[in-house]
């Protein structure tokens, strides 16, 4: 198939050749291929300044990321058949990894499907489309899900922030089955019911699955604090693993209600909650001289954009300092981050320096990563975003 051509400026192809899939608007040779000549969602051939073919891509002339590579073959773009094939390959990986159908089925760029996320919740599937190119394949995506998984329920939860950047409307639509208010998740042997409408992202964060599993080793008999708890992913799993008592903190009343519900359906009566701002709640607990054996900090991305780096790192430092203050002697801090702009090494250093400010030394016990249903493409640093540090706080040591 013959596609219109998008030309790069001299040298701009280096990132693409190294394995990345994104083209920024300032990398385009606007003289040879003005972005105004494209419509959002168009497919085009990508060429270097020296006219070397680099592949095909989705184009959105109105977005900073104006191109997303969909094939290294300049003659083949994204068709419903190619889309289904890639979704089938992605599904095969997840079915090897997990014995139950609760996982992220499609993780955007990592599965060769930039702008598409698909999460599976048993016999329900939630689809999130965030780019104009994928929006044009909306019906093909739904058909592929129907053909490959035969779910009872399919929901398009197209209300993410990226859609406004791409000039797309925000909506939630039930495209198959009966509309449900909640989704069921089974993770590490614990059952959750999560809100669909009003819930975050697709309703659940599968990316910390393995880290929450590791928490279960530290929880038995301990007093646990789960900060930014959402529906209790960390805290309820800690309680299920034998924690003596769990406290969950979240600013959302909807999330707090879900924590109590999820504790109840797992037969747990040792989970309580605090509704309010996390920083304020931590300060109040410290003022009351409360102490916990395990403190989990899993905030939303505190560095959403690179220009937020300094302020975000300062927020992580304040948060970790507050968390360390609340630890009992030799307690364990689980410090997590989903900010792709914060490296694992920098997070470790923030924890170290936060400890020193309150005269604590820390032992780094283990480091966690995102679950394998969120595979990382080494050439795309943005796909590597989840990190967690399990550290022990020491007093009178070293």
N, C-alpha and C positions, 0 to 999 in steps of 0.2 A: 504494500500500500504506500502511496506517495503522501508524505506529510509536509506541511509548511516547515521552514527551517528557522530555528533559533540559534543565533551565533553568539559565542562567548568572546569576551575580550582576551587579549593575549595573556597567556599564563593562567587564566581562570579555570582551565580544565584540570589543573593538578589535583585538586580535591576530589573531583569526579573520578579521575584515573586511579586515585588511591583507594577508592571504594565508597565514597560518599554518594548520596543520591539527590542532594538539594542544590538548586541554583538560586542565588540571590540576585535581586533586580540590578544591583550595581555591578554585577559580573557580566551582564548582557551587553553586547555591542549594539547599542540602540540605533546606530546609523545603518547598519546592514539589516537589522531585524528589529524595528521598533515594536515595543511591547503593545503599543496601541493597535497594532494590527492583529492582535489575538483577543479572543473572548475567553472568559473564565471557564475552565474545564476542557479547552482545546487540547488535542494531542499534537505534538510537534516533534520533528527530528532535531536533536542537539548536535551542533558541530563546533569544533574548536576554531580559533582565529585562523589557523592554517587549513581550514576546511576539512579536518579529519572528523568522520562520523563518530559520535560517542554514544548514541542510543536514541531512544524515544522518551518523551516525558509529557506529563500533564503540565499545562501552563495556566497561571492566573496572573494577568498583568497588573492586578490591583494589590497583590500581596508582596511583602518583603521577600518571602520565599516564593519566587515567581515560577519556579520549575521544580518538578519532582520526578526523577527518573523512574520509569516503569519497565524499561527493557534496555539491555546493552546492544540489542540488535536494532539498527536504525530503520529496518524495514517492517518491524512488527511492534505494534502498540498494545494497549490493553483492550482485549475483547472479552465478552462474557465467557468464552471457552477458556481463555488464559486465566481469567479471574477464578473460575471454578477449579482449575488445575492447581493453582497456588493455594487456594483454600483447602483443597484435598491434601496437599503435601503438609500444610500446617496442622491439619487435624490428625494426620498419621503420627506426627511427632508427639502431640499431646496424649493420644491414646496409648502410646508406648510409655509415657512418663507417669500417668495417673490411672488408677484402677476405677475411678468414678468420674462421671462427666461434669466436673466442677473445675473450670480452668479458663484462662485467657486463650481462646482459640486462635485469634489473629492479633498480632502485635505490630500493626502498621509497617513501617519501613523494614523491620527485622524479618518480616515474612514476605517482603517484596510487594506489599500492598499499602503504600504510603497514603495516609489519610483514612485508614480503616482500622477500627478495633471491634472485635467480636468476643464477647464473653459468654460462656456456657454455664447455665445454672440447672443442671439435671435436664429436664425436658423443656426448659425455657432457654431462649437465646436472646441476648440483648446486643444490638448493633449500634455502633456510633460512627458516623461519617463526619469528617472534619474538613474535607477539601472539595472544591468545585468539581474536580475530575472524578472523584469517587461518587459524588452526588449524582452525576450523570449515569452512573452504573447501579444506582440504587435498586432497581427492579431485578437486575442480574444478581446482585448480592443476596437479595431475599430468596431468589430461586435457588441459588447455590446452597444456602443454608437449608432450605427445604429438602433438596436432593441428597445432601451429604449427611444430615443429622436427623431429619424427620421429627423436629420438635413439635410439641403441642402448642407452644406459644412463641411468637417472635415479636419483639418490640424494637422499634427504631427510637433510640433515645438521643436524638440529635439536638441537644441543648448545650453543647460544650462551648467554651470561650473562643476556640479557634474558628468556629463557624462565622462569627461576626467579622473576623479578620479576612475571611475568604468571601465575604459578601453574601453569606447564606442565611436563610431564616432559621430561627430556633423553634423546634417542635418535638413533641413526643407522640408517637403513633403506634398503636397496636395493629400490626399487619397480619397477624394470624393468631387464632385462639381467642380465649376469653380474657379480657383485661383483668389483671391482678394488681393488688396494692403492694404485695410483697413478693420477694424472690427467696428461694431456699438455697442455702449454701451448706455444704458439709466439708469442713476443712480440719485436717489433723484429728479426725474422729469426733469433732464437735459440730453441732448443728446450729445454724443461724437463720433467722428470717430478717431480711433487710428491705427497707422501703425502696420502691422503684421511683415513684414520684416524690421529688424533694430530696432523694438520696444523692450522694456524691457520685460523680462519673457514671459508671454503669450500675452502681449500687453496692459494689464491693471492690476491695483492693486485693487481688490475688498476688500481687508482686512480693509481699512480705510473708508469704506462706511458710517458707523454710525457716525464716527468722522467728516466726511465732512458734514453730515446732521446737526450735532450740530453747525458747523461753520456758517450755514445759519442764526442762531439766533443772531449772533454777527455782521453780515455783513451789514445790511441795513443802508444806508447813510454814510458808513465808507470808509476810504481809506485803501485798503488791499494790503499787500505784500506777495506773494506766492513764497517761496524760494525752489529750487529744484523742480520746478513746473511740470516737464515732460510735458504732453500734456494739463495741466491746470485743473487737477482733483479738486483741492481745489479752485484755483482762479476763474475759469469759473463758478463754482457753487456759489461762493460768489457774483460774478457779477450778476448771474441770480437771486440771493436772494435779490438784491437791493443795492449792494455796490455802492458807488458814483464813485469810481475809483479803478482799480485793476492793479497791476504790477506783472508780472511773471518773475522769473529768472531761467534760465537753461543753461547749457554749450553746449547742443546739438542743432544745427541748425534745425535738423529734428523735435525735440520737440517744438522748438519755432514756426516753421511753423504750427505745429499742434495746438498750443495754439490759434493762429490767426484764423485758420480754424474753430476750435470749438466755439470760440466766435462768429464768423460770422454765423454759422448755427443755433445758438441760438438767433440771432438778437441782439447781444450785441456790442456796439461800445465804451465801456469804459474799455477795456482791452489792456494794452500795455506790452511790453516785454523788457528784458535785456538779451542778450546772452553773457555768460561768466562764469568764475569760481565764485561760490556762495560767497566764503569768500572774494574774491577781490571786487565783486560787492557790498557786504554789507559795506565793508570799504569805498568804493567810495561814497556810499549814505550817510554814516555817515559824511564823510568829507564835503559833500555838504549840511549838516544839514537838510537832508530830514527827515520827520517824518510821521509815519503811525499809524492809529488807531488799526489795526490788523496786526500782522506779523505771518505768518505760516512757520514753519521750519520742513520739512519732508525729511531729508536726506536719502541717501542709508545707508546700514548697515555700521557704522563707526567702529564696532567691529566685523569683519567677523570671527575671531577665538579667542579663549580664550587668546592666547598669545598676542593678540592686545589690551587687556583690558586697560592698562594704557594709551597708545597713543590714543585709541579711546575715552576714557573718557575725555582726555584733548581736543580732537577735539570737542566733544559735548559741553564742557565748553566754548571754544572760540566762537562756533557758537551761543550759547544762550546769551552770553555776547553781541555779535554783534547785535543779534535780539532785545534784551532789549534796547540797545542804540538807536535804531531807532523808538521806540514807543513814541507816543505822550502821554501827561499827561493822566493817567488812562487808557492807551491802553491795549489791550489784546494780549498776546503771546500764540500761539498754538505750543507747542514743541512736536514733534513726534519722535518715534524711532522704527525701525524694527530690531534692534540688539537683538537677543535672549539672549546675554550675559550681557545685561544691564537691571537691574530690574527696575520696576516702582518706587520703593522707591529711588533707586540711581539716576534716572532721576530727580525726584522731588528735591533731595538734590543738584544736579548739577545746576538746575535752581535757587534754593535759593542762593547758593554760588555765582553764576554768577551775580545775582542781587546785592548782597552785595558789590561785587568788583566795581560796578559803583554807589554805594550809593542808591540802590533801594531796597525796600521791595516788595514782591509779595504776592498776595492772590491766593491760589489755588481754582479755581472756580469749576472745574469738571475734572474728569479723564476718558479717553476713552480707549477702548479695541478693539480687532479685531472683525469683524462682525461674526455673528453666522454661516456663511457658511465656517468659519475657526475654527471649534470647537476645544477646548483644551482637551487633555487627561491628567488628573492630574498626572499620573505616568510618563508622558513624558514631562519634562519641555521645551524641544525644540519646542513643538507645541504652546507654549504660548510666542509669540514674539512681538506682536504689543502693543504699549502703546502711549498715548497722554495726555498731560497736558494743560489745558486751565487756564492760570494765568493772573491776572490783575497786572500791574506794578504800584506801588504807590510811589509818592514823597511826602515828608513832613509828613509822617505817621509813627506811632509806634516809 
